[in-house]
Amino acid sequence: NSSGTYAARCRLCTTAGTCTAWEPWLDSPTNPSPTSSASPTSAAPSSTPGATNTPTPTQAAGLSCNSQCQGGDCQETLTCYNNLDHGINWDVAEYWSDPISVTDLEAGLSPSASIQAQTNFVSPDGSLLYQSFWSNNVGYSRTVPIEQGAIDWNNPSDWDTVGIDSFPGSGHMQAQTNFVSGSTLHLSYWRNNIGYTATVPINPNTKEILWGQISDWTSFDISNLPGSGNMQAQTNYVAPDGQVVFLEFWRGGTAYRATAPINQNTQEVIWSQASDWTTLNVTGLPGSGNVQAQTNYVSPNGEYSYQAIWQNDQGYSRVIPNSNRCRHSGYRSSTTCEPPDGLPPRP
């Protein structure tokens, strides 16, 4: 709003996509209460503790409810920030959670166990969250049901396990990341500073993952990446606006990021046009020691990004709001413009 404080979100949308009622977004020092269809204007904070990037704040005035929505899908949230990181609003990220230990994973691990890698991704049909992690060179995986766009954390499946000998390479598991884009599930992991990738086709009609048709694994050496030291963690994920895949990894205590564009017709990744690697300005991480695992993914309804890391065998997570003005049209969304009560459960 005109006082320059934080943001508001749309509480009631018309069928034409304009906003007829606004309410404060998160902890605004001043409660904005505009009544017109134009978006309020406010200056974003210059940095966010714990964010993995620090976007430059700008102002966004006079935006109608669906001025940047894809397919006119406005839904619950419209912030008045225009400095979004491909739809992620790091400026209003939730604080990091209290830490969890390896025994909190309820996978039968001993208190002395160490986390080597983790990755989460939403199934192509939006009905399941796939969760995986590695400890002592054993892979653990399970699924969590998704009902009407909400992750049902109370009813996960049991953990299944797989031995590291089922994967090419030698040495300990260092990192893993999986993500879906278009009709392809992309798989990646690191052993002994060698990266391995494979793809699994997805039936475009049923959205079923065709595990039996997985490709051969291909490998590449860490010397092709910037930095020095061993591979620590990796996370690849499709941005909320669906324009790019974020490619992120940790090496030698430094975080790096690149992006690869997504063909907006086929939704396949255009790897040949990937950007150069840049270092991330990482400040305010919650734990101590190097990051040993990280995963990022977007909620099934596209409204939030989840981020989870492990440091010194302590797990931390947080929720970051996405702007619906940049929501990818393929993400499932709610059927009303009424806002939810508070933030969703932590990942």
C-alpha positions in Angstrom: 0.0 0.0 0.0 1.0 3.6 -0.1 2.7 3.4 3.3 5.3 1.1 1.8 5.0 -1.9 4.1 5.1 -5.5 3.0 2.2 -6.8 1.0 -1.4 -7.9 0.8 -3.2 -10.8 -0.6 -6.5 -11.2 -2.5 -9.3 -12.4 -0.3 -12.1 -12.3 -2.9 -11.7 -12.5 -6.7 -14.3 -12.0 -9.4 -14.7 -14.4 -12.2 -12.9 -11.9 -14.4 -9.9 -12.2 -12.2 -9.9 -8.8 -10.5 -9.6 -8.5 -6.8 -12.5 -6.9 -4.9 -11.2 -7.5 -1.3 -7.7 -7.4 0.1 -6.3 -8.5 3.5 -2.8 -8.2 5.1 -0.2 -10.7 4.1 1.8 -12.3 6.9 3.1 -9.8 9.6 2.7 -6.4 7.9 3.6 -3.6 10.4 0.8 -1.6 8.8 -2.4 -3.4 7.8 -3.0 -2.6 4.1 -6.7 -2.4 3.2 -7.0 -1.3 -0.4 -10.5 -1.7 -1.8 -9.8 -1.1 -5.5 -8.9 -3.8 -8.1 -5.3 -2.4 -8.3 -2.6 -4.0 -6.3 -1.2 -2.2 -3.3 2.4 -0.9 -3.6 5.1 -1.7 -1.0 8.8 -1.9 -0.7 10.2 -5.4 -0.1 12.8 -6.0 2.6 16.4 -5.9 1.3 17.3 -9.3 2.5 15.9 -12.4 4.2 17.7 -14.3 7.0 18.5 -17.8 5.7 17.5 -17.1 2.1 19.7 -18.7 -0.5 19.5 -15.6 -2.6 19.0 -11.9 -2.1 16.8 -10.4 -4.9 16.8 -6.7 -5.4 13.6 -5.2 -4.1 11.4 -3.3 -6.5 7.8 -2.0 -6.3 4.8 -3.2 -8.2 1.9 -0.8 -8.5 -1.4 -1.0 -10.3 -1.4 -4.7 -11.0 -4.8 -6.3 -11.4 -5.5 -9.6 -9.8 -4.6 -11.7 -12.8 -2.2 -9.3 -14.6 0.5 -12.0 -14.6 -1.5 -15.1 -13.9 -1.2 -17.9 -16.4 -4.6 -18.9 -17.8 -6.3 -16.2 -15.6 -5.8 -18.4 -12.5 -5.4 -15.9 -9.6 -6.3 -18.0 -6.6 -5.5 -17.0 -3.0 -2.4 -15.0 -2.9 -1.3 -11.9 -4.6 1.7 -10.2 -3.1 2.8 -6.7 -4.1 6.4 -7.7 -4.8 7.8 -7.6 -8.3 11.2 -9.0 -7.5 10.2 -12.6 -7.4 12.7 -15.3 -8.1 10.8 -17.1 -10.9 7.7 -17.0 -8.6 9.4 -17.6 -5.2 9.0 -14.8 -2.7 12.1 -15.2 -0.6 11.5 -11.8 1.1 8.7 -13.3 3.2 10.1 -16.7 3.8 9.1 -18.4 7.0 11.7 -18.8 9.7 13.5 -22.1 9.8 11.9 -24.9 11.9 13.4 -26.3 15.1 15.8 -29.1 14.3 14.9 -32.7 14.0 17.2 -35.7 14.5 17.7 -38.8 12.3 15.4 -40.8 14.7 12.6 -38.4 14.0 12.4 -39.8 10.5 10.9 -42.9 12.0 12.9 -45.1 9.7 14.6 -47.2 12.4 17.9 -45.3 12.3 20.2 -45.3 15.3 20.9 -41.9 16.9 24.4 -42.0 15.6 23.3 -42.4 12.0 24.3 -39.7 9.5 22.3 -38.3 6.6 24.1 -38.5 3.2 21.4 -37.1 0.8 17.7 -36.4 0.5 15.2 -35.5 -2.2 11.5 -34.9 -2.5 9.3 -34.5 -5.5 5.6 -34.4 -6.3 4.2 -37.2 -8.6 3.2 -36.2 -12.1 -0.5 -36.5 -11.3 -0.2 -34.6 -8.0 -1.5 -37.4 -5.9 1.7 -38.3 -4.0 4.9 -36.8 -2.6 7.9 -39.0 -3.1 10.5 -38.7 -0.2 13.9 -40.3 -0.3 17.1 -40.0 1.8 20.4 -41.9 2.2 22.1 -43.0 5.4 25.1 -45.4 5.7 24.8 -46.1 2.0 21.2 -47.4 2.3 18.5 -45.6 0.4 15.1 -45.0 2.1 12.0 -44.0 0.2 8.3 -43.6 0.9 5.2 -41.8 -0.4 2.9 -39.3 1.3 -0.7 -38.9 -0.1 -1.9 -35.6 -1.4 -5.6 -34.8 -1.0 -7.1 -31.8 -2.7 -3.6 -30.2 -3.1 -2.7 -30.7 0.6 0.1 -33.1 1.7 -1.3 -35.5 4.2 1.7 -35.8 6.5 -0.3 -38.0 9.0 -0.6 -40.9 6.6 2.8 -41.7 4.9 3.6 -45.1 3.7 6.3 -47.3 5.4 9.9 -46.7 4.4 11.3 -49.0 1.7 15.1 -49.5 1.4 17.6 -50.1 -1.4 21.3 -50.9 -1.2 23.9 -48.7 -2.9 25.1 -51.7 -5.0 21.9 -51.2 -7.1 23.5 -48.0 -8.4 26.5 -47.6 -10.7 29.7 -46.2 -9.4 31.9 -46.7 -6.3 32.3 -45.0 -3.0 29.7 -43.5 -0.6 26.5 -41.8 -1.6 27.1 -38.0 -1.6 24.0 -36.4 -3.0 20.7 -37.1 -4.8 18.0 -35.1 -6.5 14.9 -36.1 -8.5 12.3 -33.8 -10.3 9.5 -34.0 -12.9 9.3 -31.8 -15.9 6.8 -32.5 -18.7 6.7 -36.2 -19.5 10.1 -37.0 -17.9 11.3 -37.8 -14.4 14.9 -36.8 -14.0 17.1 -38.8 -11.6 20.5 -37.7 -10.4 23.0 -38.8 -7.7 26.7 -38.5 -6.8 29.2 -41.1 -5.7 32.9 -40.5 -5.2 32.6 -37.1 -6.9 31.1 -38.6 -10.0 27.6 -37.5 -11.0 25.1 -40.0 -12.5 21.9 -39.1 -14.3 19.0 -41.1 -15.9 15.5 -40.4 -17.1 12.2 -42.2 -16.7 9.3 -41.5 -19.1 5.9 -40.5 -17.9 2.7 -41.6 -19.7 1.3 -38.3 -20.9 -2.3 -39.5 -20.5 -2.3 -41.4 -17.3 0.7 -39.5 -15.7 2.0 -42.9 -14.6 5.8 -43.1 -14.1 7.1 -45.9 -16.3 9.8 -47.2 -14.1 10.4 -50.2 -16.3 11.6 -47.9 -19.1 14.3 -46.1 -17.2 17.2 -45.0 -19.4 20.9 -46.0 -19.0 22.8 -44.0 -16.4 25.3 -41.5 -17.8 28.1 -40.0 -15.7 30.2 -36.9 -15.5 33.1 -35.7 -13.3 33.0 -33.0 -10.7 35.8 -31.3 -12.5 33.2 -30.0 -14.9 31.6 -27.9 -12.1 32.9 -24.8 -10.4 34.5 -24.7 -7.0 36.7 -27.1 -5.1 36.3 -29.9 -2.6 33.8 -32.8 -2.5 30.2 -32.8 -3.5 28.1 -32.1 -0.4 24.5 -31.7 -1.6 22.4 -31.2 -4.7 18.8 -30.1 -5.5 17.2 -29.6 -8.9 13.6 -28.4 -9.0 11.1 -26.7 -11.4 10.5 -23.0 -10.5 6.9 -22.1 -9.6 6.5 -20.0 -12.8 7.4 -23.1 -14.8 10.0 -21.2 -16.9 13.2 -22.7 -15.6 14.7 -25.6 -13.6 16.8 -24.5 -10.7 20.1 -26.4 -10.6 21.8 -26.1 -7.2 24.7 -27.9 -5.4 27.0 -27.5 -2.5 30.7 -28.0 -2.8 33.5 -27.0 -0.4 31.1 -25.1 1.8 29.8 -22.9 -1.1 26.5 -23.0 -2.8 26.2 -22.7 -6.6 23.2 -22.2 -8.9 22.4 -22.3 -12.6 19.1 -22.4 -14.5 18.0 -24.3 -17.5 14.9 -23.1 -19.5 11.8 -25.2 -20.0 10.1 -25.4 -23.4 6.7 -23.9 -22.7 5.1 -26.2 -25.3 6.5 -29.5 -24.4 7.6 -28.7 -20.8 10.9 -30.5 -21.4 14.2 -29.0 -20.2 16.4 -27.3 -22.7 19.8 -28.4 -21.3 21.8 -26.9 -24.1 20.7 -23.4 -23.0 21.6 -23.7 -19.3 23.0 -20.6 -17.7 26.5 -20.1 -16.3 27.0 -21.1 -12.7 26.8 -18.4 -10.0 27.5 -18.6 -6.3 24.6 -18.1 -3.9 24.7 -15.5 -1.2 23.8 -17.8 1.7 23.3 -16.2 5.1 21.6 -17.1 8.3 21.4 -20.9 7.9 19.9 -22.4 11.1 22.5 -25.0 12.0 26.2 -25.4 12.3 28.7 -27.1 10.0 28.5 -27.7 6.3 25.2 -28.5 4.5 25.2 -32.2 3.9 21.8 -32.6 2.2 19.2 -30.2 0.7 15.9 -30.5 -1.1 13.5 -27.9 -2.6 10.2 -28.5 -4.2 6.9 -26.7 -4.9 3.7 -27.6 -3.2 1.1 -29.4 -5.4 -1.1 -26.3 -5.6 1.8 -24.1 -6.5 1.3 -21.7 -3.6 4.4 -22.5 -1.5 7.9 -23.7 -2.0 9.4 -26.0 0.6 13.1 -26.0 1.5 14.8 -28.6 3.8 18.5 -29.0 4.7 20.6 -31.1 7.0 23.6 -29.7 8.9 25.6 -31.7 11.4 22.8 -34.4 11.2 20.2 -32.0 12.2 17.3 -31.4 9.8 15.7 -28.0 9.3 12.8 -26.9 7.0 10.8 -23.8 6.1 8.0 -22.6 3.8 8.4 -19.8 1.3 5.3 -18.2 -0.3 5.0 -18.1 -4.1 3.3 -15.4 -6.0 0.2 -16.6 -7.9 1.0 -13.9 -10.4 3.8 -16.2 -11.5 2.2 -19.6 -10.8 2.7 -22.2 -13.5 -0.6 -23.2 -15.1 0.2 -26.9 -14.7 0.2 -26.8 -10.9 -3.1 -27.7 -9.3 -4.9 -24.9 -7.6 -7.8 -24.5 -5.2 -11.3 -23.7 -6.5 -11.9 -20.6 -4.5 -10.2 -17.3 -3.8 -10.8 -17.5 -0.1 -7.4 -17.6 1.6 -6.2 -20.6 3.7 -5.8 -20.3 7.5 -2.1 -19.7 8.1 0.7 -21.6 6.4 0.6 -25.3 5.6 2.3 -27.9 7.7 6.1 -28.0 7.6 7.7 -30.4 5.2 
